Structures are given as structure tokens and as C-alpha cells.
Amino acid sequence: MTYIPEFDRKDSIQRPRTLSLFLETNQSSLGAVFTLKDQDHELNGNKYYSLRKIYMEIADVTEYEVAMAVFGSWNHWKKIIASPPLIPYIQQWREELEIKNASRIIKGMIETAETEGSKGLTAAKYVLEKGWEKKAGRPSKKEIERTRRVHAGIKEEIEDDARNIGLLN
């Protein structure tokens, strides 16, 4: 079970806290709760919880679970992800989550194909290809590069799994 610390979600004038929540960006008198590091971090006797770690443990296909469990609202999460110093971190987490989900789905597709034939593969393919997202027009260069990085990560994950079970040297 993922531990989510209790913290004041709003500042003294009742605005949702954003940068003040993080050890690396806090410039307020309010105590930071989270770190942008990959793992929890301790400094001067204070423990800072890795939001990346929480994100990767809670997020499934979407970030809604993270928004509600950690920040209590989707609007607060939107403010977090729109904070310029946090954007590169969120983008990296999203890319990693996409690779994690694709790997999990591909493993499930392989298992389904081995045990039940084509039953369930259409649904798995829909999730893997994000069938719910609009896909109009040609993808941007940025999207093509992001897709390339995600596919490279998926390939690496599958090759590691194949090596672990002795299919590759």
C-alpha cells in the first residue's frame, strides 16, 4: 500500500499549494512534503516523499488516481502539472508510465494469446494504442520522437524479460 502523507493542500490565503510542496522548489515558509527525486529523501531529520514513486505506484492508465489520492482534486493536479519547474519531471513520469503500462499490457496480450487464443486481444490492443485519444492529422515531430523513445523503452523491457527467462543470451 502506498503511503500518502497528510499535508496542508492550501496556503495561508487558501490557494492550492504547488511549488511549496517540493523540497527542490519550496521558497515559502510552509514546509515541503515531497521531493522530485526518484526515491524518498531524508534531510535534517525530515522525510520528503518522492512524488514520482507515489505517481508510479498509484497511476494506472490515467493520472486521475494520483490527483484524487494525493491532492484531493483534479484542479489541484492541473495546477501542479502546469507549474513550469515541474513540467520536465511530469513529462518524464508520463513517459515512464506509458512504458510501464505498455509492457504490462503486452505481457498480458502474450499470456492471453498463449492460453485463450484471440479472446481479449482486441481490448488489450485498444488500451495499448490509446484508442480513446483523438488521432487527427499527422503527428508532430515532438510526438514522433516521444513515441520512438517509448517504443525503445518497451523493446528494452521485453528484451530484459526475455533474457531473464532464458529466451535471449
N, C-alpha and C positions, 0 to 999 in steps of 0.2 A: 504494500500500500504506500503510495506516495504521500510524504508529509508536506503539507502546505501550512506555512507559518501564519499566525494571526498578525495582522498589522493594520494600522490606520490607512484606509484607502484614500482618504481625502486630507488635504492640507488644512491649515487654520482658517482659510476662507472658503472651505468646502468645495475646492476644485479637486478632481481626481489627480492623485499623485502620478508622476511619470518618472522623470529623471532622478528625483529624490529617492526613489525606491532602490536605486542601484549603487553599490559601493563605488563603481568606477565613474559615475556621473553625478553623484549627490553633491550639491553645493548649498544645501539648506541646513537648517538646524535640526530637521527631522532625521531620525536615524535610518540609514539604509537597511533594507531587509534582504535584498537579492544581490547576487553577483552575476556578471556576464561570463564568468569563467565556465568551463565545461563541468566542473565538479564544485561541490560546496566548498566554502573557503572560510578559514578562521583567521581573524586578525585582532590583536589586542584583546583577546578573550571574548570577542563577539563572533557569532557564527552567521555567515551570509549564505543563503540558499541559492544554488545555481538554478536560474530560471530556465536555462537550456535543458538541464537534467529533468526538471519538472515538466517542461514542454514535451520533451521526447517520451516521457513515461505516460503522460495524460493524453496528448493529442492522438487522435486516431486518424481518420481521413481528413477531418477539418480541425480548425483551431477553436471551435466553439466550446469544447470541453475545457480547454485551458482558460478561456475568457471567463467562463462561469465559475470554475473551481477556484481560480487564483484571484481574480479581480471582481467577481460578483456581477459583472455586466459586460455585454458586448461593446457598449460605447466606451467603457474604460479601456478595454483591449484595443479598440481602434485608436485611441489617443496614444497608447504605448507604441503601437506599430507605426504611427505617423511621426514619432519623435526622431528627428534626423540622426542623432548619435546612435540610436538603437537600430536603425534600418538595416545596416550591414549584418548585424547579428541575426535579426529576424529572417532576413533573406537566406542566410546560411542554414538556419534551423529548418526553414521551409524546404530547402533543397534536400537536407538530410532526411527529413520526414518523408519526402516523396520517395527517396531511395529506399528507406526502411519499409514503407508501405508496398512499393512495387516488389521488393524482394519477398515480403510476406505473401503477397498475392500470387506471385509466380510459383513459389513453393507450394501454395495451396492448389494452384492450377495443375501442377505436375502430379501432386498426390491424387487429385480428383481424376485426372486422365488415367492414372495407373489403376485406380480402384473402381471407378464408375464410368469410364468412357467419357463421352462429351457432356454428360449431365453437369450442370453448374458452370461450365466453361464460358458460356455467353455472359453470364452475370459477372464473373471474375474479369473477363475482358473489358466489360463496360466500366468497372471500377478502375482497372489498370489504366485505361485510356481516358479516364475522367469524362465519361460520356455526358455528364450533366453540365459541363462547361461549354460555352459558345465557342465555335471554331469557325469564324467567318474571315475570309480573306487569307492572304499569305502571312505566315508568321514573321515577326520581326527578327532581325539579326540577333538581338539580345535573347529572344525566346529560343531561337535555333541553338545558340551557344549554351543556354541553360539546359535544354533538352539533351544536348550532346554530353554535358557534364553528368546529368542524371543517369543517362544510359551507360556511361562509362562506370559510374558507381555501382549500378545494378550488375553489370558484367563482372566487375571485380568481386562483388559479393557472391555471385553464383560460382565463379571460379574458385573462390576460397572454400565455399561449401563443398564443391566437387573434390577439391584437394583433401578436405577433411574426411570425406567418406571414401577416399581412395580411387576416385574416378580419373583424377589427373595426377601427374607427378609433380 
